[in-house]
Each structure stands twice: as C-alpha cells, then as structure tokens.
Amino acid sequence: MTTMIAAAAENNALGKDNKIIWHLPDDYKRFKEITSGHYIIMGRKTFESLQKPLPNRTHIVISRQENYNPEGCTVVRNIKEALAACPESEDRFIIGGGEIYNLALPEANKIELTRVHHSFDADAFFPEIDLNEWELVQSKLHPTDERHKYEFTYETYIRK
C-alpha cells in the first residue's frame, strides 16, 4: 500500500522556506504512530528539514544531486525508483514535499491528511484531491486547545 501522509491548510499550504508553518503536537504523534516501522519516501529538501533520520523508519530520499548520500538513507532519482526500493509486502509512506506529493499522487492508494483549518502564506502545497477519484472514509475533528492554536481534522481517503 502506498499512502501519502501530510498536514495541509485549507488552501493546501504545506510550508514555507522548508519549514512547517504550524505546531500541532498531536499531529506529530499521529504521524509517528502511523509511519513507525515502515518505509518513508521524501524529497531531499524534506529530508534536510528533518535534520536527521527519523527513528524506526527506513528512509528513501529522492534527489537529482550527484553524490548525495546522507547516512542512513537510500537515495534514488525519481518516484518510480523510490517505490521500487520498497518491498512489495511493505507499507510505504510518501511524506513530502509538495513536488514529491504531486509526482506520487498517481501511485498512491490512500491519503492520510491532516486538514489544518486556516489558510497560510506558503511556497509548498499539497495537490488538490479529486473527489471523483478519492473517497473520504474517515474524518475526525481535533479542536483547538492549549497546545494547538488551530483546529484540524484527520481525514483518510481511499482511491475509488
């Protein structure tokens, strides 16, 4: 199963200047729970924003840079190579950034989206979800609280 996992604002904003715009601790916890023990696929800029490999995950980094070889990662040139680097029997998660989500969308079977209920100025965006191709099968609202400035909803989509 190929799953795209992201947090995106109402205007599909993902981030700006290679940084996430919001701070949602419960969403980070959910991301960790969902992706732990699995393959995660990302672009070079997303990997570099992490500062180091995330624990208990196999990292596949897409980069066109020659001699790019961060420790603890498998580096590939494109989305097809990234998917091929994961065993068929393993779940794989596309974790960003915007360009990688666009390239991976045709390959994905599932989307785990945290929809942040606000619009932001951004330079990276999640692709539009075409409801003719995707079915929303689960939705759970998370209200604002002392740790979360913005309301958000966990949404799960399955390709029709």
Secondary structure, 3 states (H helix, E strand, C coil): CEEEEEEEECCCEEEECCEECCCCHHHHHHHHHHHCCCEEEEEHHHHHHHCCCCCCCEEEEECCCCCCCCCCEEEECCHHHHHHCCCCCCCEEEEECHHHHHHHHHHCCEEEEEEECCCCCCCEECCCCCCCCEEEEEEEEECCECCECCCEEEEEEEEC
